[in-house]
Amino acid sequence: MTADIPSLRRAVDTLHENRETTIELLQLCNNAHTVHELMRNLMRFFQRFTTCEAVGVRLREGDDYPYYELRGFSDEFSRAEKWLCATDREGMTVRDKEGKPVLGCLCGGVITGRLDDFRPFATPYGSFWANGRSPLPADMTEENHQVQPSNRCIKEGYESMALIPLRLHGKTLGLFQFNDRRKGLFSPELLELLENLVQYISIALTKLHALEESQRLNNELRTNGQALRNISLHLESLRENERKTIAREIHDEFGQSLTALKYHIASVRQNIANPVENQVYAQLAAMDQIVEAGMNKIQKISSHLRPEILDDLGLAAAIEWQAKGLQQFSGITFHLDLKAETYPSLPQETAIAVFRIFQESLTNILRHSGATHVEISLDHHDDRLCLHIADNGRGITADELSSPSSYGILGMAERARSCPEGSLEIKRGIPSGTVVELSLSCAESVGANNIVPHEARP
C-alpha cells in the first residue's frame, strides 16, 4: 500500500498539471478575437508545452488544407508541404471515385480518416503518432495503399511525430502537427491530452469562423447599404434637376405663350367699337379668363415641381410660402417662428433636402394626422440648423414609425442622411400629435455624413 503512494502522488500531480494546461488553453481560446490571433498563440503554447522542435496547423481552405501557421519548420519544408491536394499535369485537382479531392501525405490520411495502413500508430480519435521508427509499410505503393506519404518528415530527420485532426460534429476543420528529432517524445497519455485540447480548439475555431463570417457579411451589408444610399441620393439629385428643368420650361414656354395670347386678346378687345353689345367681345373676355386660369395653373405646377422662391429667397421664405399656401385651402392654422437671419446660406442641395423633408412632413399632417394646428420653427445655434415641426393631431404610432412600407418616412431619413451631420427624429408628441425634428451642421467645413436612424419613442 505504501509503495502505491508515490504513484498516486504522481497521478495527482499529473491531473493537476493537465488541469492547469487545459485552463491556460481555454483562456487562450476565449481571449482570441481572430483566427490568426488564436493560431499564433496556440503555436507558442504547444511548442512550450510539448517541447516539440516544430509545430504547425493546417486549416481548411476550399478543398485543400494548407498550413495556416508554422513554428520551427524550415522555409523549404513549408513551401514543399504547404498544400495537400494532388493535381494532374494541367494543375487540376485529382478526385477519387466519389468526387472527393485526393489529399496526399500522412496529413491527408488523418484528415480523411484513411489510416487503415497505420492502425498500430492510429488512435481511436483518428490521430497518428510515431516515436522514432518509420511506420511506413515496406510495400507502400500507389496501387495497394490509400495514403501516399511524402516521407519529407523522415527525410528532415524527425523521429517523433503526432498528427491530430481538428473535428467538430463530424466535420474536419484542419489538423495539428507536432515534430521533433528526438525519439520517444510522445506517450498515449500525452496524445489523449492533446486530443482533448484540440477538441476545445475546434469549438473556439468554429466560433471565430462564425464571428468573422458575420463581420464579413455585416461589412458587405454596410458597403452595399452605402452604395444603395449613394445611388438613391444620385437619383434624387437627378430628379431634382429634372424637376427644375421641367418647371422652368413650363414657366418659360407655356407661360410666355399664354402671356402672348393674353396680350393679343386684349389687343383685339380694344379694337371692338361697341364692346357692351358685341358678342365677340364677351367671348374674348371669357377666353381671357381661361388664359388667366391657365397661367395660374402653370404657376402652381411650376412652384410644386421646384419653388423659385427656394432658389431666389432661401429656405425660410420657401417654408413660409408653403405653410401659408397650405393654410389657405386646408383650414389648418400655422404658427411660424423662422429666424432666417440667424443662420448662414445653405448649399443648394442641402436646402432642397431640408425643404423636401418639410414638404413631406406637411403632406403627412394633411393626410393622416387630423390636426388643426401646426407649430413650425427654424433656428440656428452652435453651428447647427434645427427644423422643428409639431402638430396637435392623433399622433404617429410605433408601428407606423418602424413599418418598412412607410415610404415617406424612409424618404425623409434618406434625405436627412445627405445633409451634413444630419440627424432626424420623428416621435409621438405629449400628450398627442407628432413631432419632427431635423438637425444638421451649418459649418462650412463639414461634409455630409450618415445619421442614426430615427427611433420610435413613447
N, C-alpha and C positions, 0 to 999 in steps of 0.2 A: 504493500500500500504506500509505504514511504517512497519507494522508487518511482511511483507514478506522479509524485508531487512536482518534480521539475518539468515533466511532460505536460502536466496540467497548467503549470505556470506559463510554459511556452505557448500553449494553446490560447490561454487568456491574453497573453501579450500579442499574439498574432491577431486575435479578434479585435483587440483594441486598436492595433495598427491599421487593420483593414477598415475599421470604423472611421478612424481619423482620415484615412486616404479617401474613403467614399465621401465624407463630409467636404473635404477640400475640393474634390472633383465636382460635387453638386454646387458648391459655391461658384466655381468657375463657370459652370453651365448657366447658373441663374444670373450671374453678373454680366454675361456677354450680351452685347447689343446687335452684333452681326455675326454671320457665319465665319467670316475671315478672322474676326477677333477671337471667337471661340476656338477655332482650329489652331491658330497661332499659339494661344495659351496652353492648349492641350499638348502640343508638341513639346513645349518646355516641361510641362508637368510629367508626361510619360517618360521623357528621357531621364529626368531626375529620379522618378520613382522606380523605373526598371533598371536603371544604369546602362541601358542599351546604347550602343555606339550610334545607331541610326534609327530614326523613327519616321513614319510617313503616314499620310491618309489619302485615300482615293475617294472621290465623291462623284456621284452620277452626273453625267453631262450628255443628254440625249441618249444614244445607245451605248456610249462608252463610259469608262470610269477612270479618267485621268488623275494623276497625282494633283491634289489640291494644295498640300503643304508638305514639305520635306525638311528634315533636320538631321545632318550628319552624313547624308549620301553625297557622292561626288556629282559634279555637274554632268559628267559623261553618263553616269548611271541614270540621272534624272531625265536627260534628253532621250536616251535609248529606251527607257522603260515607261515613259510617261503614259502612252496610250496602250490599250489592251485589245481593241478591235482589230481582227485580221482583215487585211484588204487585198484585193486582187491586183493584177497588173495595171488596171485602169484606175486604181485608187478607190474602188467601190467597196463598201463593207461586205464581207463574206458572211452569209447566213446559213443556218442549218436547215434541215428538212421542215422544221416548224416555223421557219421565218425569223428565228431569233439570231441576233448577231453572235458570231463566234468570237469568244474572248480568249486570248492566249495567256500563257504563263500560269503559274500556280494561283496567282491573284484571281485570274478569270475563273479557275476551278472553284475557288472558295466563294466567289460572288455568285456563280451559277449553281453552286451546291453539288458540283460533279467531282466528288473526291473518292469515288469507288476504288481507284487505283492506289489510294494512300490511306486506307482505313486505319492502319496502325498509328498513323500520325494525325488523324482527324478526331475531333471531339464531338459529342452529341449535339452541341450547339452549331457545329459546322465550321469550326476553326481548324487551321492547320498549324502544326508546330514540329520543330525538329531541334535536336540538341547536339549536333556535332558530326553526324554522318549523313550522307546523301540518302534521302528516302526514295530516290527515283529508281523504278524497276529497271533491270538491265535490258529488258526487251522493249523499252519505250519506243514505239513507232506511231506514225500518224494513223495507221490502219487499225491498230488494236487498243488505242488509248484515246479517251475523250480530251484530256488536258495535255497540251504541248508546252512544257516548261521551257523557258528561255535559258535556264541554268546560269543567268548572269549573277544571281546572288552567290552561287557556289564559285563562279569564276572570280568574283570580287573577294573571295576568301571568308565569306560569312559562314560561321559554323552553327550558331543558334539563330533560329528564325521562327516568328509566330505571325500568322495572318488571321485576323479576327474580323468577321463581317459585321457591318452596321445594318441591322434589320429592325423593322418595326411593323407589326401586323402582317408579316409575311412579305413585306416589300423591302428589297435590298437597296439601301441608300449609299453604301460605299464599303470601305474596308480600312482597317488599321493594320500597319505593318511594323514589326519590330525586328531589327537585325543586329547581330553582334559577332565579332570574330572570335570571341571566347566560346568554349564548349560548356554545355551543361547549365546554361543560364536560366532555362525555364523548368518549371515543375507543374504538375497537374493542379496544385493549389493556386499557383500564380496565374495559370491560364484561366481557371474558374473565376478568380477575382477580376482579371482583365475583361472577361466576357460580361460579367455583371456590370462593370463600369461602362463598358461600351453600350450596353442597353440603356443606361441613363443618358448617355450621349445621343443615342438615336432619338430619344424623346425630345431632348433640347434642340437637336438639329432640325427635327420636323417643325417644332415651334418657331424657330428662327426662319426657316424656309417660308412658313406661312406668313410670318410677320413681314419679311422682305417682299413677298409677293403682294401682300396687302398694301405695303408702301408704294410698290411699283404701280399697282392699279390706281391708288389714290393720286399719285403724281400724274399718271396718264389721264385720269379723270379731270384733274385740276388743269392740265395742259389743254385737254380737249374743251373743257368748260371755258377757259380763257379764249381759245380760238373761236368758239361759238359766240362769245360776247363780242369779240373783235369784229366778227362777221356781222353780228346784229347791229353794232354801232356803225359799221360801214354802210350797211343797207339803210339804216336810219338817216345817215348823212346824205346818201343819195336821194332818199325820199324827200328830205327837207329841201334839197337843191331843186328837185323836180317840182315840188310844191311852189317854190319861189318863182321858178321859170314859168309854170302854168299860170300862177296868179298875175305875173307881170304881163304875159301875153294876153290873158283875158282882159285885163285892165286897159292895156295899150291898144290892142287890135279891136276888140269888140267895143270897148269904151269909146275909143275915138270914132269908130263907125257910127255908133248911136249918137254921139255928140254932133257929128256932121249931119246926120239925118234930122236931129232936133233943130239944128240951125236952118236947114232947108225948109222944114215945116214952118218954122217961124217966118222965114222969108216969104213963102207963098201966102201965108195968112195976112201978112202986111199988105200984100198987093190986091187983096179982095176988097172991092169997093163998098159993099153993104154987108158987113160980117154978121149983123144980127139976123138977117133974113136968109142968109146964104147957107144952103145945106152943106156945101163943100167945106165951108169954114168950120161947121160943127164936127164934120168927120175929121178934119185936120186937128181940131182940138182933142178929139178922142185919141187920135194917133199920137199926139204929143204926150198924152198921159201914159199911153202904153210904152212909149220910148223912155219916158221918165222912170216908169216902174222897172223897165229892163235895165236901165243904168243903175238903179238902186240894187237890183238883184246881182248885177255883176260886181258891184262894190262889196256886197255881202259875201259872195262866193270868194272873191279875191282875198278879203280880210280873213275868212275862215281858213283858206289854204295857207296864207302867210300874212299876218297883220303887218302892214307897212309901219305902223306906229312902233312895233318892236324894233325894227331896224333904224327908224328915224329918231325916236324919242327915248327908247330904252325900256328896260324890264318893268319898272314901276308904272310907267304910263300905260304899257300894254296890259298889265294886271288890272289897273283901274278901268280901262276901256272895256275889258272882257267882263268884269264884275257888273258894271253899270248896264251893259247890254243885256246880260242875263237877268238882271233885276227888273228890267222894263217888261219882259214878257212872262217871267216865271212867278212873280209875286213874292219871291224870296228877298228879304232885306239883307243888305251887306254893310258891315262896318269895316272901313279900311283904315289901316294905320301903316302907311307906306313912307318910310323915312328915306326917300330917294337920294337926298343929299348926303347921307351918311356912309354910302359905300361907293367904291370906285367902279368904273365901267368894266363890265364883264366881257370876256371873249365871246364872239358871236355864237359859237357852238354851245357854250355854257349857258348863255342867256336863253337860247332856244330850248335847251333841255329843261331848264327851270320853268319856263313858260308852258311847255307841254305837260310837265308834271302838274302844274297849277290847273291847266285846262282839264286834264283827266280827273283831278280831284273834284272840280265843279261838275263835270259830267256824272260822276258817281253820286254826288249830292243830289243832283236833279233827278236821277233815275231811281235811286234806291233808298235815300235817307228819309224822305218825307219832312225835311227840315223847313223851317220858316225863317231862320236867321243864321247868318254865317259871319264869323269874325276872321278877318284876314290881316296879317301883319307881315311886314318885310323890314328886317332890321339888320344892322351890322355892328359887330363888336369883336374885338380880339382877332381881327383879320378873318372873320367868318361871317358869311351871309346866312341869315336864318329866315326861312319862309314858314309861317305858322298859319294853318287853316283849321278852324273848329266850327262844327255845326251843332244844332240842337235837335238833330233827327233821332232815329231809333237806335243808332249805334252799330258799328260793324261787329260781327261775331268772330270768334276764334277760328271757326270752320271756314269762314269766308277769307280770312287772312291767310290761312295755310292751304287753301284749295289750289291744286295745280291748274284749274280752269279759270282762276281769277286773273285773266289775261291783262286787264287794266292795271292791276296792282303789280304784276310781274313786269309790265312795260315801264311803270314808274320806277321800279327798283333798278331796271337796266339803265334807264336814263340817269338815275342818280349815280350809278357806278361810273358813268362817263364824266361826271363833274370832279373837279379837283378835291380830293379828300372828301368825297360825297358821303353823306350819312342820311338815310331815310328811315323814319319810324312812323308807322301807322298803328293807331291804338284806339280802343274804346274810351270815350270821354267819361267824365264823372260829373253828374250821375248818369248822363246819357250822351248821345251824339258820338261823332267820330273826330279824331284829331290827327292831322297830317303835319309832320314836322320834317322839313328838309334843311340840312345844314351843309355848307360847303366852304372851302377856303377861297378867300379873295386875294391872298398873297400872290404877287406876280410871279414869284419864283417857283410856285408849287405846281406840279404836274398832276394829271388825272390818275387816280388810284382806285382800287376796288373799295367797296363798302361792305360792312357787315349786314347780311340780310335782315329785313325787318322781322320783328317777333310779335306774336300775339300776346298782349298783356291784359290782365283783368282790369 
